[in-house]
Amino acid sequence: MDRFNFCVPTLFGLEGIASKELTKLGLSDVRAENGRVTFNGTLQDMALANIWLRTGERVLLTLGSFRATTFTELFEGVKALPWELFIPKAGAFPVKGHSLKSTLFSVPDCQSIIKKAVVERLRQKYSLSWFEETGSKYQIQFSIMNDTATLYLDTTGAGLHKRGYRAVAGAAPLRETLAAAMVQLSKYRGREFFCDPFCGSGTILIEAAMIAENRAPGLLRRFSAENWEISPREHWHSLRESAKSKMFSRDFELWGGDIDEAAVSLAKSNAKKAGVDKFITFETSDARNFKPRHNNGILVSNPPYGERLLEQRDAERIYKDFGNAMKAFPDFSSYVITSHPEFEHFYGKKAVKRRKLYNGMIKCEFYMYF
């Protein structure tokens, strides 16, 4: 069975977590790098990673890398890659990508050159002069970094954070991949009471319930490579059936509260779409008066950051009141993400451990209170 190199981009700070996930899946040659994780495997391994990976953004099949400081070098380098092994005669192959710290800095020009090079390669291999591109999509991605061009095929389609349960997000949505990473960092496995008093659209709780149930995050969605001629559909079917058989049937207790009734209603709807609503109780509740139904458990939350000055002052008052409420529950393990640099001061307690994470482009700290 043919083996290929794959690349999984991640949010900054999640590389190590995604690396552990891929290793646990039994994939080989897993390496964490800055903003990404690479591995080696078969097309079935690629499908496995898409279905099971919680903290990666997508799975890219790496075609090759080469130095390119001129458009001629870029054209010839792309043309030398074996595109015909993947893209059939009727395949659609749009191009997108980025360029950083490189001589070839114009992304539209690079897109055009890469498209022409792939067309020329396929034209020679298929003896065709025109490609209708009416078939399945084979999204070409490129990265030009420090004058090194790397070409990929995107096997995922819509990002892996799009699990299929969150059609509408709240005002400040937390990406599902980051929420899953936060739950994993809390070491939650479904045994303890789990809660989020700033639940918003419910993402953290839904991801926690899926982890507790051992539900594959890609179970409810489809991926681009499922339509590829070289990727047998029976692989995807058997992997999904296997994933279903690995789900736990026991009950879990999770609770979410938010001061915004509309957010609570949205969270309930999202949990129902995800199929985990039976595990989670949502209530309209003010975190400043937080009174959990148990004296111990795990709390993971994403409170308001206060990116603007007046909002920042509101956030600081919330942190202070929430910190005072939590003093009555010293046996809780609490995990909070925020971009506010003085969270510990207002919360009233120094974290046991801190970890740098990024919520989109916002640099945050993940404060851990064991």
C-alpha positions in Angstrom: 0.0 0.0 0.0 1.4 3.4 -1.0 2.6 5.7 1.8 2.6 9.5 1.7 3.7 12.4 3.8 0.9 14.5 5.4 0.9 17.9 7.1 -1.6 19.0 9.8 -1.7 22.8 10.4 -2.7 23.7 14.0 -3.4 26.8 16.0 -0.2 28.0 17.7 0.2 26.3 21.0 -1.7 23.1 20.0 1.1 21.4 18.1 2.1 19.1 21.0 -1.5 18.1 21.7 -2.2 17.3 18.0 1.0 15.3 17.9 -0.1 13.2 20.8 -3.4 12.6 19.2 -1.8 11.4 15.9 0.6 9.1 17.8 -2.3 7.6 19.8 -4.0 6.8 16.5 -1.0 4.7 15.7 0.3 6.9 12.9 4.1 6.8 12.1 6.9 9.4 12.0 4.8 12.0 13.8 6.7 15.3 14.3 5.5 18.5 15.9 6.8 21.7 14.3 5.9 25.4 14.6 2.2 25.7 13.7 1.9 22.2 12.3 2.4 18.4 12.8 3.6 16.0 10.1 3.2 12.3 9.7 3.7 9.5 7.2 0.9 7.1 6.3 -1.5 5.5 3.8 -4.7 7.0 2.3 -6.5 5.0 5.0 -4.4 6.7 7.7 -5.4 10.0 6.1 -9.0 9.1 6.5 -8.4 8.0 10.1 -6.8 11.3 10.9 -9.6 13.3 9.4 -12.3 11.4 11.3 -10.6 11.3 14.7 -8.4 14.4 15.0 -9.8 16.9 17.5 -7.1 19.7 17.6 -5.7 19.9 14.0 -7.1 22.3 11.4 -7.0 20.1 8.3 -5.0 17.2 6.8 -2.9 18.1 3.8 -1.2 15.6 1.5 2.3 16.8 0.8 3.3 16.6 -2.9 6.8 18.0 -2.5 9.1 20.9 -1.7 11.7 22.8 -3.7 13.5 26.1 -3.8 11.9 28.8 -5.9 13.2 32.4 -6.3 11.9 32.9 -9.8 8.6 32.1 -11.6 10.5 29.7 -13.9 11.8 27.7 -10.9 8.3 27.7 -9.4 6.8 26.5 -12.7 9.3 23.8 -13.3 9.2 22.6 -9.7 5.4 22.3 -9.7 5.4 20.6 -13.1 7.9 17.9 -11.9 5.4 16.7 -9.2 3.2 13.6 -9.9 -0.2 15.4 -10.1 -1.7 12.6 -12.3 -1.4 10.1 -9.4 -4.2 12.1 -7.7 -6.1 14.3 -10.1 -8.2 12.5 -12.7 -9.1 13.9 -16.2 -12.3 15.5 -15.0 -11.0 16.7 -11.6 -11.3 20.3 -10.5 -8.1 21.7 -9.1 -8.3 25.3 -7.8 -5.2 26.8 -6.3 -4.7 28.9 -3.1 -1.9 29.6 -0.7 0.4 32.1 0.9 4.0 33.5 0.6 6.1 34.8 3.5 9.6 36.1 3.6 10.2 35.1 0.0 11.3 36.6 -3.3 8.0 35.5 -4.9 5.7 37.5 -2.8 2.7 38.0 -5.1 0.1 35.3 -4.2 -2.1 35.9 -7.3 0.9 35.5 -9.6 2.1 32.4 -7.8 -1.4 30.9 -8.1 -1.4 31.6 -11.8 2.0 30.0 -12.4 1.1 26.9 -10.3 -2.1 26.4 -12.1 -0.4 26.6 -15.5 2.3 24.2 -14.4 -0.3 21.6 -13.2 -2.3 22.0 -16.4 0.9 21.5 -18.4 1.8 18.3 -16.5 -1.7 16.8 -16.8 -1.9 17.9 -20.5 1.2 15.8 -21.2 0.1 12.8 -19.2 -3.5 12.7 -20.4 -3.0 14.0 -24.0 -5.7 16.7 -23.4 -5.6 20.3 -24.5 -8.5 21.4 -22.3 -9.7 20.5 -18.8 -13.4 21.0 -18.0 -12.8 20.5 -14.2 -16.4 19.3 -13.8 -15.5 16.4 -11.4 -14.6 16.2 -7.7 -12.5 18.9 -6.1 -8.8 18.5 -5.6 -7.9 21.7 -3.8 -4.2 22.6 -4.3 -2.5 24.5 -1.6 0.9 26.1 -1.6 3.2 27.6 1.0 6.3 29.6 0.0 8.4 30.3 3.0 12.0 31.6 2.9 12.0 30.9 -0.9 11.0 27.2 -0.4 7.8 26.2 -2.1 5.7 23.3 -0.7 2.7 22.0 -2.6 -0.2 20.1 -1.0 -3.6 18.6 -1.8 -6.2 19.4 0.9 -7.9 16.2 1.9 -10.3 17.8 4.4 -12.4 20.5 2.7 -14.1 22.7 5.4 -11.7 23.0 8.3 -11.7 20.2 10.9 -13.0 22.6 13.5 -16.3 22.5 11.6 -17.8 19.4 13.3 -21.2 19.9 11.9 -23.1 20.9 15.0 -22.5 24.7 15.1 -24.4 26.3 12.3 -24.6 29.6 14.2 -22.0 30.8 16.7 -22.3 33.3 19.5 -20.7 36.8 19.5 -17.2 35.6 20.4 -17.0 32.0 19.2 -14.3 29.7 20.5 -12.9 27.5 17.8 -13.8 23.8 18.4 -10.3 22.7 18.0 -9.1 25.0 20.7 -12.0 24.0 23.0 -11.1 20.4 22.6 -7.5 21.1 23.4 -8.5 22.9 26.6 -10.6 20.0 27.7 -7.7 17.6 27.0 -5.3 19.8 29.0 -7.8 19.5 31.9 -7.4 15.7 31.8 -11.2 15.3 31.7 -12.2 11.8 30.7 -15.9 11.7 31.8 -15.4 10.6 35.4 -15.9 13.9 37.1 -18.5 16.6 37.2 -17.6 19.1 34.4 -18.9 22.6 34.0 -18.5 25.9 32.2 -20.1 29.0 33.9 -19.4 31.2 30.8 -20.7 28.6 28.3 -21.7 30.9 25.4 -22.7 28.7 22.5 -21.7 25.6 24.4 -18.6 24.7 22.5 -16.4 23.7 25.4 -19.1 21.5 26.9 -20.0 19.9 23.6 -16.3 19.0 23.0 -16.0 17.7 26.5 -19.1 15.5 26.1 -17.7 14.1 22.8 -14.4 13.3 24.5 -16.2 11.7 27.4 -18.3 9.6 25.0 -15.2 8.8 22.9 -17.1 10.1 19.9 -15.0 10.8 16.8 -15.3 14.5 16.0 -15.6 13.9 12.3 -18.4 11.3 12.6 -21.2 13.7 11.5 -19.5 15.4 8.5 -17.9 14.6 5.2 -14.4 15.3 3.7 -13.1 16.3 0.3 -11.0 13.2 -0.1 -14.1 11.0 0.2 -14.9 11.9 -3.4 -11.4 11.2 -4.7 -11.1 8.3 -7.1 -8.0 7.0 -5.4 -9.6 7.0 -1.9 -11.9 3.9 -1.6 -15.3 4.8 0.0 -15.2 1.5 1.9 -12.3 2.8 3.9 -14.4 5.8 5.1 -17.4 3.6 5.8 -15.4 1.0 7.8 -13.6 3.7 9.8 -16.9 5.3 10.7 -18.4 2.0 11.7 -15.3 1.3 13.8 -15.6 4.7 15.5 -19.2 4.1 16.4 -18.3 0.8 18.0 -15.7 2.5 20.2 -18.2 5.0 21.8 -18.9 4.6 25.5 -22.5 4.1 26.6 -22.3 5.3 30.2 -23.8 8.6 31.4 -21.8 11.8 32.1 -22.7 14.9 34.0 -21.9 18.3 32.5 -23.4 21.7 33.3 -23.2 25.0 31.5 -24.4 28.4 32.5 -24.5 31.9 30.8 -26.1 35.2 31.8 -27.4 35.6 28.2 -30.6 33.6 27.6 -30.1 33.7 23.8 -26.6 32.1 24.3 -28.1 29.4 26.5 -30.8 28.7 23.9 -28.2 28.5 21.1 -26.0 26.2 23.3 -28.9 23.8 23.8 -29.6 23.7 20.0 -25.9 23.1 19.2 -25.7 20.3 21.8 -28.8 18.6 20.3 -27.2 18.8 16.8 -24.1 17.2 18.2 -26.1 14.4 19.8 -24.8 15.1 23.3 -27.7 17.1 24.7 -28.7 14.3 27.1 -25.4 14.7 28.9 -25.5 18.5 29.4 -27.7 20.7 31.5 -27.8 24.3 30.4 -29.1 27.1 32.6 -29.3 30.9 32.5 -26.9 31.8 35.3 -24.5 34.6 36.4 -21.0 33.3 36.9 -20.4 36.0 39.5 -22.7 34.0 41.8 -21.4 30.6 40.7 -22.7 27.8 42.9 -22.0 24.4 41.3 -24.2 21.4 42.2 -21.1 19.5 43.4 -18.2 20.6 45.7 -15.6 19.2 43.3 -15.1 18.6 39.7 -13.5 20.2 36.6 -14.2 23.7 35.4 -13.0 24.9 31.9 -14.1 28.3 30.7 -13.6 31.1 28.3 -14.8 34.3 30.1 -15.0 37.7 28.4 -11.6 39.2 27.5 -12.5 42.9 27.3 -10.5 43.8 24.2 -11.7 47.4 24.4 -11.0 49.6 27.4 -14.5 49.9 28.9 -15.1 46.2 28.2 -11.8 45.4 29.9 -13.0 47.1 33.1 -16.2 45.1 33.0 -14.1 41.9 32.5 -11.9 42.8 35.4 -15.0 43.2 37.7 -16.3 39.8 36.4 -12.9 38.1 37.1 -12.9 39.5 40.7 -16.5 38.5 41.5 -16.0 35.1 39.9 -12.8 34.5 41.8 -14.5 35.4 45.0 -17.3 32.9 44.2 -14.8 30.1 43.5 -13.1 30.6 46.9 -16.0 28.5 48.4 -15.0 25.6 46.2 -11.3 24.9 46.7 -11.6 21.2 45.5 -12.4 22.3 42.0 -9.8 22.0 39.2 -10.3 25.2 37.2 -8.9 26.1 33.7 -9.5 29.6 32.3 -8.4 31.1 28.9 -8.1 34.9 28.5 -6.0 37.5 26.8 -6.2 39.8 29.8 -2.6 40.1 31.1 -3.7 40.7 34.7 -6.2 37.9 35.1 -4.5 36.4 38.1 -4.5 39.7 39.9 -8.2 40.3 39.5 -9.2 36.6 40.0 -7.3 36.8 43.3 -5.2 33.7 42.9 -2.0 32.8 41.0 -2.3 29.8 38.6 -0.4 26.6 39.3 0.6 26.5 35.7 0.2 28.7 32.6 0.2 27.8 28.9 0.3 30.1 25.9 -2.5 29.5 23.4 -4.0 31.4 20.6 -7.8 32.0 20.2 -7.7 32.8 16.4 -5.2 35.7 16.2 -5.6 36.7 19.9 -2.7 35.7 22.1 -4.0 34.2 25.3 -2.9 32.5 28.5 -4.5 29.3 29.7 -4.5 29.5 33.5 -4.6 26.1 35.3 -5.7 25.7 38.9 -5.3 22.0 39.9 
